[in-house]
């Protein structure tokens, strides 16, 4: 089963973490939470979910993980000012490892300069940012690009997003 790195910090969209995490764990995968610093708890922007951070970014190597989850909310924007976090996310894109980004999650991939020539979706307010980054935007509940990158728009898209992330891992034999 896959070991999934999750890049997350305060003000994440609660359900965009809890729902995929539940789907991944139900399929037998392990979800590991990573922030700039470890040994703390972060809180979702709705105040409904808290997440224990398993490791700080300096304690992990992206090569030790099979896939990457980037929940939306304000978390991706708060994380993308840290070059270590950006390099971690870029590794997955460069190595063609599965990446799952919902809502504002693709912001981290924009900063990693990893979306040129890719097909994506995301929250409506980042459509232009995605296009400036060289991605082709699709206004669909979920979009799978090159059997690697799974993106969705909003919490309403979570059933489709969860289905596709679990399916992709299964297709890859993880």
C-alpha positions in Angstrom: 0.0 0.0 0.0 1.1 3.6 -0.6 2.7 6.0 1.8 1.1 9.4 1.1 2.8 12.7 2.0 0.4 15.5 2.8 1.6 19.1 2.8 -0.6 20.9 5.2 -0.6 23.9 7.6 -3.2 26.0 9.4 -6.2 27.3 7.5 -6.6 24.2 5.3 -10.1 23.5 4.0 -11.2 21.0 6.6 -13.1 18.5 4.4 -10.5 18.7 1.7 -8.1 17.0 4.1 -10.5 14.8 6.2 -12.4 13.3 3.3 -9.4 12.2 1.1 -7.6 11.0 4.2 -10.5 8.8 5.1 -10.8 7.5 1.5 -7.1 6.7 1.3 -7.0 5.0 4.7 -10.1 3.0 3.9 -8.2 1.7 0.8 -5.3 0.7 3.0 -2.9 3.6 2.4 -0.9 5.5 5.1 -1.2 9.3 5.2 1.7 11.3 6.7 1.3 15.0 7.6 4.1 17.4 6.9 4.5 21.1 7.6 7.4 23.6 7.9 7.9 22.4 11.4 6.9 19.2 13.1 5.5 18.4 16.6 2.5 20.6 16.5 -1.2 20.6 15.6 -2.8 22.7 12.8 -6.4 23.8 12.5 -8.7 23.9 9.5 -10.2 27.3 8.4 -13.7 26.1 9.4 -12.4 25.1 12.8 -13.9 21.6 12.5 -10.7 19.6 12.0 -7.3 19.6 13.7 -4.4 17.7 12.3 -1.3 16.5 14.1 1.8 17.2 12.1 3.9 14.1 11.9 7.1 15.6 10.6 8.7 19.0 9.7 9.9 19.3 6.2 13.6 18.9 7.2 12.8 15.5 8.7 11.5 13.9 5.5 12.8 12.9 2.0 10.2 12.9 -0.8 11.8 9.7 -2.2 10.4 7.9 0.8 6.8 8.6 -0.3 4.6 7.1 -3.1 2.3 10.1 -3.6 1.5 13.6 -2.5 -1.8 15.1 -1.3 -2.3 18.9 -1.2 -5.6 20.0 0.4 -6.9 23.4 -0.4 -8.0 26.4 1.7 -5.3 29.0 2.6 -2.8 26.2 3.5 -1.1 25.9 0.0 -0.6 29.7 -0.2 0.9 29.8 3.3 3.2 26.8 2.4 4.5 28.1 -0.9 6.7 30.8 0.5 9.0 28.1 1.8 11.5 26.8 -0.8 11.8 23.5 1.1 8.1 22.8 0.7 8.1 23.9 -2.9 11.1 21.6 -3.7 9.3 18.7 -2.0 6.2 19.2 -4.1 8.3 19.7 -7.3 10.0 16.4 -6.7 6.7 14.5 -7.1 5.8 16.2 -10.3 9.3 15.8 -11.8 9.4 12.1 -10.9 5.9 11.5 -12.2 4.7 10.3 -8.8 1.0 10.7 -8.1 0.0 14.2 -7.0 -3.5 15.0 -5.6 -4.4 18.7 -5.4 -7.9 20.1 -4.7 -9.3 23.7 -4.7 -6.3 26.0 -4.0 -3.9 23.0 -3.8 -2.5 23.7 -7.3 -1.1 27.0 -6.0 1.8 25.1 -4.6 2.4 23.4 -8.0 2.3 26.8 -9.7 5.1 28.0 -7.4 7.0 24.8 -8.2 6.7 25.7 -11.9 5.4 22.2 -12.5 2.2 22.8 -14.4 3.3 23.9 -17.9 1.6 21.8 -20.5 -0.6 20.0 -17.9 -4.3 19.7 -17.8 -5.8 20.8 -14.5 -8.8 22.1 -12.6 -8.9 24.0 -9.4 -10.9 26.7 -7.5 -12.3 29.3 -9.9 -10.2 32.1 -8.4 -6.9 30.4 -9.4 -8.0 29.7 -13.1 -6.0 32.6 -14.4 -3.0 31.7 -12.3 -3.1 28.2 -13.6 -3.3 29.5 -17.2 -0.4 31.9 -16.6 1.6 28.9 -15.3 1.0 27.2 -18.7 -1.7 24.7 -17.6 -4.9 24.1 -19.5 -7.8 24.7 -17.2 -10.9 22.4 -17.3 -14.0 23.4 -15.3 -14.8 19.8 -14.3 -15.3 18.1 -10.9 -12.1 16.1 -11.4 -9.4 16.0 -13.9 -6.7 13.3 -14.2 -3.6 14.4 -16.3 -1.1 11.9 -17.6 -2.1 9.2 -15.0 -0.2 11.3 -12.4 -2.0 14.6 -11.5 -5.5 14.5 -10.0 -7.1 17.9 -9.4 -10.6 19.0 -8.3 -12.3 22.4 -7.7 -14.2 22.5 -4.4 -15.4 20.3 -1.5 -18.5 19.5 -3.6 -16.2 17.6 -5.9 -14.8 15.4 -3.1 -16.6 12.2 -4.1 -15.1 12.3 -7.6 -11.7 13.4 -6.3 -11.6 10.6 -3.7 -12.7 8.0 -6.3 -10.0 9.1 -8.8 -7.1 9.3 -6.3 -7.9 5.8 -5.0 -8.3 4.5 -8.5 -5.0 6.0 -9.7 -3.1 4.4 -6.8 -4.7 1.0 -7.6 -3.9 1.4 -11.3 -0.2 2.0 -10.4 -0.2 -1.1 -8.1 0.4 0.9 -5.0 
